[in-house]
Structure formats: C-alpha cells, structure tokens
Amino acid sequence: MNVTINIYYTGQNGSARLFAKEMTESGIVEMIRKEEGNLRYAYFYPADDPETVLLIDAWRDQEALDHHHASPMMTQISALREKYDLHMKVERYVSAEEHPADESFIRT
C-alpha cells in the first residue's frame, strides 16, 4: 500500500515559499526524489494563501518512508524548518485497494 503525506508548511512574510525554494535549490528535493521507494515529492502553492506551501510526499510503502525518516537528510530538513520558523499541519493517506464499482465514478 502506498503512503501519501500532505504537509502544509505555514510561516510569515513568505518564509514557507523561501523554505521550498531553498529545499529545491540546495538539491535536497532531488536527493529525496531519488530515494528508493519515493513516488512523489512536490510543492504546491495555494492560490488564496501566500503564507502556506503544500508538500505532497508519496512513498511505495511504510518501510520506504521509515527509511527516509531515518536518513541524515532529515536533520537538514529540520534545520531548514527551524530557520524559516515554519509550523506544520500533516495529513496521512494510505492507498486502498481498487474496487471495480469505483471505476464508474473515476474519469481518467
């Protein structure tokens, strides 16, 4: 089962966007995307909230996510969160098995 984590980073004076920019420009984002089991690591900006950044972070399974959380990279990420004084709201989703009845509601 895939695990997807949505993290809403919120700060002040554009700090959440600066965090995402530094994560990307420093190469951390690219290193995470290359980790075994990473399916998606992407930042999005809400149109109506300039102080929040949404990270969608998806992994093949819990084991891959646990490996990521145990990596030295997490120390760098935590330091950047502190640098930009960010607060976080986290949502966790685990993929469900596909069900044929659902197909009539999903347009691909």
Residue, then its C-alpha position, 0 to 999 in steps of 0.5 A: m500500500n502506498v503512503t501519501i503525506n500532505i504537509y502544509y508548511t505555514g510561516q510569515n512574510g513568505s518564509a514557507r515559499l523561501f523554505a521550498k525554494e531553498m529545499t529545491e535549490s540546495g538539491i535536497v528535493e532531488m536527493i529525496r526524489k531519488e530515494e528508493g521507494n519515493l513516488r512523489y515529492a512536490y510543492f504546491y502553492p495555494a492560490d488564496d494563501p501566500e503564507t502556506v506551501l503544500l508538500i505532497d510526499a508519496w512513498r511505495d510503502q511504510e518501510a520506504l518512508d521509515h527509511h527516509h525518516a531515518s536518513p541524515m537528510m532529515t536533520q537538514i530538513s529540520a534545520l531548514r524548518e527551524k530557520y524559516d520558523l515554519h509550523m506544520k499541519v500533516e495529513r496521512y493517506v494510505s492507498a486502498e485497494e481498487h474496487p471495480a464499482d469505483e471505476s464508474f465514478i473515476r474519469t481518467 
